[in-house]
Amino acid sequence: MSQDSLDNLNKRLKQFAQTRDWEQFHSPKNLTMALIAECAELVEHFQWLTEEQSMNLPDEKHQQVAMEMADILIYLVRCAERLDIDLVEAAERKIAINEARYPADKVRGDARRADEYD
């Protein structure tokens, strides 16, 4: 997602909340609580599926998963806006950290945590 797309989404979500006088409810605490609830709803769609089934969702299930992911993105973008966090910049920083923690030549094909490598 480009910064412009994220900015436009952020503006639309902020306007949506302001028009309904919901900003008063959109504290970082409330938004993160809503975010984790939506993450749990996403997980429910994959619970008990095999790896193969999770990669090949039926169309209806695929659309339901897309809507759960949209809810997650919405709450994440709102929370970042309330905390004045640039998500794209933060993600770029985090990727750079992960590149240093997990050098490709050392971790290729191995999914252990960073502190588990020699």
N, C-alpha and C positions, 0 to 999 in steps of 0.2 A: 504494500500500500504506500503510495507516495505521500509526502508531507502535505501537498495540496489536498489530496483526498481526505486525509486524516483531519486537516484543518476544517474542511467543508463539513465533514461529518460532525465534528466537535461543535461547530456553529449551529448546525441544524438541531443537534441534541440540546444544546443550551437554550435555543429559542423555544423548543418544544417544552422544556421544563419551565422556563420563565412565563410562557403564555398560560400555563396551568397553575402558576404560583407553587411549583414543586421544588424550587431551589432550596426552600427552607428544610426540606426532607433529605436533600442530597448532600449530606455530610460525608466525609471520607469513611467514617465508621459505618453508616447505613449503606453506602454504595459498596463497600467491600463485603459486607454481610450479604447483600443481594447478589454480588458477584460469585461468592462461594456457593450460594444456593443454586445458581444457574449452572455452575461447574458440576455440581452433584447431579443435576438433571441431565446434563450431557453424558456423564458417566453411566447413568442408568440405561441409556441406549446401547451401550457396548457391553454391559454386564452379561456374562455368560456366553458371549459370542466367541468363536474361535478367531485366531488371527486372520484367517482367510475370510470368514464372514464379516469381520470388521472392515476389511478392505473392499468388500463388494456388497454394500448395503442396497436393499431394494429401494426403488424410487421414493416411496412414501417415507420410509425411514430416513433416507438421505435428506429429504426436505425437512423433516423434524430435527435432525441433527444440525442442519444449516440454521434453523431458527434458534436453537439453543446457543449455537456459536455466535449468532447475531446478538442475543441477549448479553452474552459474556462480553463481547466487544463494546456494546453500548455502555454497560456499567464500568468497564475499564476506562473508556474514553472520558466518561463523566467524572470518574474519580481523579484521573490525571488532570483534568481541567480544574477541578476544585483545589488540587494541590499544586497547580502550576508546574506540572511535569511535562516535558516534551517527550512523548513516548518514542518517537522515531530516534531522537538523539540518545535517549536512555537505552534503547534496543541496540543501537550502534555501539555504544560503550560496552554493553554486556557481551555482545558478540566478540569484541576485541579481547575482553577478559577471558572468555571461553576459548578463544583461539590460543591464548597464552597458556591456559590451564590444561588444554587438551591438544597438544601438538599432533598433527595428523600422522606423522611418521611414527609416533609412539603409541597412539591409541586406535589406529585403524582397525575396525572390526571388533573392538572390545568396548563394552558399555559399562565398565566399572566407574565408580565415582572418582573424582580427581585425586583424592587422598589415598586411593587404593593402588595407584601406580607407583612403581619404584622410583 
